[in-house]
Amino acid sequence: MIPIFRWSWSMIPILAVMFTGCTIMPSPRAARIDDYVVPSVLKETIRPRRSIPAQLGLIDETSVKQRPLTLAACVRIALDENPSLRAAQEGVAAARESVGIAQAPYYPTVSLDAAYKRWETHAFLPEGLSGAGRPAVIGPTDDWSSGLRAHYLIFDSGARAAKLRAALSGKGLAEEEGEGIRQEIALAVHQAFYSLLSTTDAQMVARQNRARTEDHLRLTREYWEAGAVPRADVIRARVEVADAILQLVRAESAVRLASGRLNTAMGLPVELKLEIDPGDEDMESPDKIDVLEALDQAIHHRPVLKAALHRLEAAMSSIDIARSSFGPVIAADAGYGYRDSESLPEDKDWSVGVGIRLPLFEGFQRSHDLSRAKHKLTQQETEIQHLILKVREEVWAAYLKFKESYEAIEATEAVVHDARESMRMTRDRYEAGAATATDLLDAQTTLARAEYVRVDARWSYFSARATLNRATGKILDEDVP
């Protein structure tokens, strides 16, 4: 006869499991791209919306427009707003949690267990015991149980320690990769900042060139009206004016594109209008740089090499984990509760014990695991050697580019000076009738080209210097306090 149902606190976990299993299968949560799009400044002021997560850290457009932004200010904004860096920071946070997970086996585990089952089984008895009154079937009967269970790992041949070391190496790896992303973002901001300054100066050169061509058109028209030059000179001057206007249009478009790249590097909307302050940056001669010292600094400071060392440490820990599988595992278990055939168990049920497990043969799996871990370690060591060569090559190439850009500035200054003097002399000769319009316009074109080259050389120097600082791992030493 089935016993009358009686309420028990031990039934709560059982009922919870039963009702959970009866729930409807939930549908996947659909993410909306609109929840992560930064509002366009062409439509509204940049400010956090409810649909955008607070961790995006959006800044107000007015805070950007209060004053011109220096390079250091742009770098700080990028380190606050660029989504790539925030993603790296979340990766570091996840790595910290992995360390906590690796530390968990050092603590005992405690669980609350409750169960109910109704069972019946056939009783197989040896011959001679199946006398009268011996039932052939046991049950049916109810089996109610509840209680606390505890488990503690006493010894595992070093597996816990090795996994914890691997987790700590993973945390260090995430941190160094995050620092590498910081430096990449800083380099992108430097390059975009100098690119915007370069295009802005090129726009000024284009305006000056347009003004010169218009002045030359006025001059040739006056000489043509006086009968001193043919009409072909006027037509040629008009063509030069049209070409100068086209160059100015392209320069203005290049400024807008460079501004968009800087905004993107800082993690801001591409259409946000910014005003930047070039500052007074001094030019440093490459001769003051010790190349050997720069190579050594890169080896000891570049995040990519520090991250490689953490990978190497993780590979060493993997060997320890594989070796631990050959040793014994000792664990203690304890339990205390109640068990009965009634819904309110009253009979005590407890157990305490220590167990040991020593694996003997698993199809050579442990040997293969250990061998694989050793090969992975050798692979990481080889990759570190390759990365050292690659980093040194980057520093060497960046230094040569920096030296080339510095020498180019000195050369372009002389070219611009000579082109201006040639332009002045050719104009004087043209006004005196000793030079043709072709000579005048050719001198004008040469001067404009020289000025463009000087602008490109000047800001290429600063961009090359930023690339060298990133190659040596010190690009953030001055820009971020």
Secondary structure, DSSP 4 states (H G I P E B T S, - for coil): -PPPP---TTHHHHHHHHHHHTSPPPPPPPP-GGGGPPPPTTTS-----TTS-GGG----HHHHHSSPBPHHHHHHHHHHH-HHHHHHHHHHHHHHHHHHHHHGGGS-EEEEEEEEEEEEEE----TT---TT--SEEEEEEEEEEEEEEEEEEE-TTHHHHHHHHHHHHHHHHHHHHHHHHHHHHHHHHHHHHHHHHHHHHHHHHHHHHHHHHHHHHHHHHHHHTTSS-HHHHHHHHHHHHHHHHHHHHHHHHHHHHHHHHHHHHTS-TT----B----PPP--GGGS-HHHHHHHHHHH-HHHHHHHHHHHHHHHHHHHHHHTTS-EEEEEEEEEEEESSSS--SEEEEEEEEEE----STTHHHHHHHHHHHHHHHHHHHHHHHHHHHHHHHHHHHHHHHHHHHHHHHHHHHHHHHHHHHHHHHHHHHTTSS-HHHHHHHHHHHHHHHHHHHHHHHHHHHHHHHHHHHHT-TTTTT--
